[in-house]
Amino acid sequence: MLKKIKEILSNPINTFLLKGFLVLGIWTLFTDHLEKQEWFRPFWYSFLGIILKVLTFFAPIFLRWVGYEVINDGPLIKIVGTPGVLVGPACIGLGVLYGFVALMFVYPGPLKKKLWFTPIGIFGILVINSIRISSLAITSSINPNSVDFMHKYVFNVLAYIFIFIMWVLWVGYIGKEEPQKLKS
């Protein structure tokens, strides 16, 4: 039986699929089960709160950098004289962050490289999401009626393009195994 399991796992496709189901199971555990447990909610919402604070810290910095006068009241980010945008837990991009980390976990490559490449990708996604929030604040100042469309469609594409570029870098260049030298 153990020999058969080893044989099945020796196939990289089977290993990839097994890891994929494991990652999906962990995501489902958190989002469908643990998140709803009273004892786990403080930990979960603290974690989400940290990501939210990072985003609402950097978004006003980007807005000020491009010349806007900004009011930052916790999760509400406003360009002066506009309704602004309210950044909630659903806006933090947890699924995108998890998707990137999951992709790095399931796709083959050297662990040492994954340990530095994955945090760079997470940081990049957070920066893009902060810029996305800033762009939504600008959109609300120019055309408040288009914020919903921009929020749901246009700006999300940027995060997915970034993840695709990171994946291409990983597969094509960074994640390749070093060739083994033959010992004589």
C-alpha positions in Angstrom: 0.0 0.0 0.0 2.8 2.5 1.0 4.7 1.5 -2.2 1.6 2.3 -4.3 1.2 5.7 -2.6 4.8 6.5 -3.3 4.4 5.5 -6.9 1.3 7.7 -7.3 3.1 10.7 -5.6 6.1 10.3 -7.8 4.1 11.6 -10.7 4.4 15.5 -10.5 0.8 16.0 -11.8 -0.6 13.8 -8.9 1.5 15.8 -6.4 0.3 19.1 -7.9 -3.3 17.9 -7.7 -2.9 16.6 -4.2 -1.4 19.9 -3.0 -4.2 21.8 -4.9 -6.9 19.9 -3.0 -5.0 20.5 0.2 -4.9 24.2 -0.4 -8.6 24.3 -1.4 -9.4 22.3 1.8 -7.5 24.8 4.0 -9.3 27.8 2.3 -12.6 26.1 2.8 -11.8 25.3 6.4 -11.1 29.0 7.1 -13.8 30.6 5.1 -16.7 28.2 5.5 -16.0 26.7 9.0 -13.5 28.5 11.3 -14.6 32.0 10.3 -18.1 31.1 11.6 -16.8 29.8 15.0 -17.2 32.2 17.9 -13.8 31.2 19.4 -11.9 31.8 16.1 -13.5 35.1 15.1 -11.2 37.4 17.2 -8.1 35.8 15.6 -9.6 35.9 12.1 -10.8 39.5 12.3 -7.5 40.6 13.9 -5.7 39.1 10.9 -8.1 40.8 8.4 -7.7 44.0 10.4 -3.9 44.0 10.0 -4.3 43.8 6.2 -6.9 46.5 6.2 -4.7 48.8 8.2 -1.8 48.2 5.8 -4.0 49.1 2.9 -5.6 52.2 4.5 -2.2 53.4 5.6 -0.6 53.2 2.1 -3.6 54.3 0.0 -3.6 57.9 1.4 0.2 58.1 0.9 -0.3 57.3 -2.8 -3.1 59.9 -3.0 -1.0 62.6 -1.4 2.0 61.7 -3.5 0.0 62.5 -6.7 -1.2 65.7 -5.2 -4.6 65.1 -3.6 -5.6 66.4 -0.2 -6.8 63.4 1.7 -8.9 62.6 4.8 -8.1 59.2 6.2 -10.6 58.2 8.9 -9.9 54.6 9.5 -11.3 52.5 6.7 -12.8 55.7 5.0 -10.5 57.3 2.6 -11.7 60.6 1.0 -10.3 63.1 -1.3 -11.4 66.4 0.3 -14.8 67.4 -1.1 -15.8 63.9 -2.2 -17.7 61.0 -0.8 -14.6 58.8 -0.7 -14.4 55.1 -0.5 -15.0 52.8 2.5 -12.6 49.9 2.6 -14.1 46.9 4.2 -13.0 43.3 4.9 -14.3 42.2 1.5 -12.0 44.8 -0.2 -8.7 43.6 1.1 -8.1 41.0 -1.5 -7.7 38.1 0.8 -8.7 35.6 -1.9 -6.1 37.1 -4.3 -3.4 37.0 -1.6 -4.3 33.4 -0.7 -4.5 32.4 -4.4 -1.0 33.7 -5.0 0.4 31.9 -1.9 -1.5 28.7 -2.9 -0.1 28.9 -6.4 3.5 29.2 -5.0 2.8 26.2 -2.7 1.4 23.9 -5.3 3.7 24.7 -8.2 7.1 23.0 -8.0 10.3 24.8 -7.3 13.1 25.2 -4.8 11.8 26.0 -1.2 14.6 28.5 -0.6 13.5 30.6 -3.6 9.8 30.3 -2.6 10.7 31.7 0.9 11.8 35.0 -0.6 9.7 35.1 -3.8 6.4 34.6 -2.0 6.7 37.6 0.4 7.7 39.8 -2.5 4.6 38.7 -4.4 2.4 39.4 -1.2 4.0 42.8 -0.9 3.4 43.5 -4.6 -0.3 42.5 -4.3 -0.7 44.8 -1.2 0.9 47.7 -3.1 -1.4 47.1 -6.1 -4.4 46.9 -3.8 -3.4 50.2 -2.1 -3.1 51.8 -5.5 -6.5 50.3 -6.4 -8.1 51.9 -3.4 -6.4 55.2 -4.2 -7.7 54.9 -7.8 -11.2 54.3 -6.5 -11.0 57.4 -4.3 -9.9 59.4 -7.4 -12.7 57.8 -9.4 -15.2 58.8 -6.7 -14.0 62.4 -7.1 -14.3 62.4 -10.8 -17.3 60.2 -11.5 -19.0 58.6 -8.4 -21.4 56.6 -10.6 -18.5 54.5 -12.1 -16.9 53.5 -8.8 -18.9 50.2 -8.6 -17.9 49.2 -12.1 -14.3 50.2 -11.6 -14.2 48.3 -8.2 -15.7 45.1 -9.5 -14.0 44.8 -12.9 -11.3 47.2 -14.0 -9.0 47.5 -11.0 -9.2 43.8 -10.1 -7.7 42.9 -13.4 -4.5 44.7 -12.4 -4.0 42.3 -9.5 -4.6 39.3 -11.7 -2.2 40.6 -14.3 0.4 41.1 -11.5 -0.1 37.5 -10.3 0.2 36.2 -13.8 3.5 38.1 -14.3 4.8 36.7 -11.0 3.8 33.2 -12.0 5.5 33.6 -15.4 8.7 34.8 -13.7 8.5 31.9 -11.3 7.9 29.2 -14.0 10.3 30.7 -16.6 13.2 31.9 -14.5 13.2 31.9 -10.8 11.5 28.7 -9.8 13.6 26.4 -12.0 15.6 23.8 -10.2 19.4 24.2 -10.3 21.0 21.5 -12.4 22.7 18.8 -10.3 26.4 18.4 -10.8 27.5 14.8 -11.5 29.9 13.5 -8.9 32.8 11.5 -10.3 
